[in-house]
Amino acid sequence: MDAREVIARRAAKELSDGQVVNLGIGIPTGVANYLPEGVELTLQSENGCLLFGPTPRLGDEDPDLANAGAQPISLLPGASVFDLATSFSIIRGGHVDITMLGALEVDQEGSIANWARPLAPGKFAPGMGGAMDLLFGARKVVVTVEHSGKRGSKILKRCRLPITGKSVVDVIITEKAVFEVTDDGLVLIEVLEGLTVDDIRKITEADFVVAEKLGRYQLPSLAAIDG
């Protein structure tokens, strides 16, 4: 199990009955494959779909049906497919309970940068998509991101890249830990089995406090995962 799958599996545990949930490009698209058993909810894709399900088996895919990352999806009974105008009416109208987004960086103030990947000094590959609308249209924002990259921690004191939204994130999920974003900063609420709080501090640029009841990362048998 690689880091991205670990994060997607943990992110799925944030979901509950009756919610309308948007899954963004990247790690979040995998969440559709790990929904909690017995939980009934409506998955929404910004490119125009309601009530889709897990990734279809090879050979069962329909080239006309895809998620925000252009990956094949399955439709559940009662599903609908529609245009972008309708999709963003749902998002901007406040009908999305949770959006799950990938990120290049996120910081201790709850700001997120996920649209401008640096190519060279002063040059960026833009990819804003619908993230800005989702950050302000959804009731809860969950960021899924690998804890570190080639440049070090992705959980920063303050984002260095152009931000998509300022102070909008509610929860940050990595393959090592889970943080809640509060008015006073980050609170570490879960740590991967086999790691300590000091281990998390060493790989995290952002400042954070530790929850009074610090929990174990909500997945079984993860101690051997390198991330």
N, C-alpha and C positions, 0 to 999 in steps of 0.2 A: 504494500500500500504506500503510494508516494504522498508527498506533502499536500498536494492539491486535493487528492481524494480524502485525506484525513480532514482537511478544512471543510470540504463539502459535506461530509458525513456529520461533522459537529454542527455546522450551520443549520442543517435540517432539523436539529433538535430545538431550534428557536421557534419552530412553527407549531400552530395549534389549530383546532377545529374552526371552520367558518371563515378563515382569513382569506383575503385576496392578496397574493404574494407575487411581486415582480422579481424575476431572476435576470440579472444583467449578464453582460459578456464576461467570459473567463471562468474562473472558479465557480461562480454561482450557477452556471448552467448545469453543472453536475448535481446540484441539490435535488433536481427532479427525480434522480435515480435512487434517492435515499430517504424519501419521506417517511416519517414515523408511522408505524403500523396502526391502522384504525383511525388515523387523522384524515378528515375530509376537508379539503380546501380548494381554492381556485388559483391556479398558476396563470399569471399574465405575462405576456411578452410584448415589449415596446413596439416591435415591428407589426403587431396586430393579431393577437391571439388570446383567447380566454379558455381556460380549462384544458390545458394540455397535460400530457403525462410523461413517463420516462422515455429514454432513447429507444427507438424501435430496434429490433434485431436486424442484422445485415440482410438485405433483400426485401425487408418489409417497409422500408422507408418510402415516403412520397416526396419527390423533389420540390413540390410546391409548398411543403410544410416544414418550417424551420424556426428555431429560436433566434434570439437577438444576435447570437454568434454564428448564424448561418448553419447550425448543426441540425440534423433531422430530429423531429419530435413526433410523438404519437398524440392523437386526439382522444379524449375521453367522451363518453356519452354526454350530449348537451353542449359540446364545445362549439366555439364560433371563431371564424377568421374574418378580419375586416381591415380597413385602410388605416394609415397612420393618423389621420385626423381624428378618427374615432378612438384609437388607442391613446392618444395624448389628451383627449377629452376625459378619459377615465383617470389618467395620471394627474392632470392638472386640476381635475374636479375633486381631488381628495378621496378617491375611492380605493386607493391601494393602502392596505394595512402595513405591509412590510416590503421594503425593497432591499435586495441583497446585491451589492456591487463589489467588483474587483477594484484594486487601487494600485497605483505606483508608489504612493506615500500616504500616510495618515499621521496626524499629530495629536498631541496631548490636549489640544483645545477642541478636538473633534472636527477639524478641517480635513478635507480629502483632496488629493490631486490624482486624477485618473484619466486625463485626456491628452496630455502633451508629453509624449516620450521624446527625450533628447536624442537627436541624431548626431549633432556636431555643435560646437560653440555658437550659440545664437540661433540654431535651427532645430525645429521640433516637428515630429510627425503628429499632426492633430487627429483627434478622434473623439470629440465631445459626445456625439450621439445624444441620447436622451437622458444622460446622467444628471445634468443640471435640473431638469424638470422633475426627475424622480427624487432628488435630494430634498426638494422643497414641497413636492406633492404627496409623498408617502408619510404615513404617521410614524413609522419607525425605520431607521436606516441601520443596516448591518453591513459592515465592511469585512470582506474575506480577502486576506492577503498573506503571502508567505512572510515569515517574521523577518528574514534578512535576505539580501541580494548581494550582488557583486560589490556594491558600494557600501555594504554594511546594513545596519538596521533600517527597516522601512517604517518603524514606529518612532516618529521623531518628536523633538520638542516643538518644532514648527516646520511645516512643509517648505521645501526648497523649490519645488516645481510650481508652475502656475496652478492655483487651486480651482477646483470645480465648485466647491461650496465651503463656506466658513462656519464652523461650530454647528454642524448638522448631523454628525455621526452619533449613534447611540451605543453601538456594540462593535468591538473589533475582535475578529476571530482569526488566529493564526494556527499553524500546526504545533505550536509550543504552548500557547496560552490563550485565555479569553479575558478581555478587558471591558468594563463598562465605562462609558464616558459620562462624567457628571459635571456640574457647574464648577466643581473644585478640581477637576482634572481626571486622570485615569485611575481606575480602581481595578487591581488584578483580582479576578474572581475564580479563575481556574488555572491549574498548571498541569502540564503533561506528566503522567506517571514516570518516575525516574529522574525528574528535574526538580530543582529547588528554586525558591524565590531569588536567591543569589545568582543562579544560572540565568534566570530571566533578566535580571538587572544587567548582567554582563553583555547581553545581546540586544538590549533595548536602549536607544538613545533617550527616549522620553522619560520624564519623571512619572512615577506612579506610587500609589499607596496600596497596601494589601488589605483585602476584605477581612473582616473579623472572622468570618467562617469561610476560609479559603477552600475551594473545592478541587477535587481531582477532575481533570479533563474528561468530559463525558463520552468516552469511547473505551471499549475494553481492549486489553492486550496491545497497548501502544508503546510500552516502555522501550521496545527495541527499535523504534522508528528514528532514523537520523534526521528526517526533515530535509 
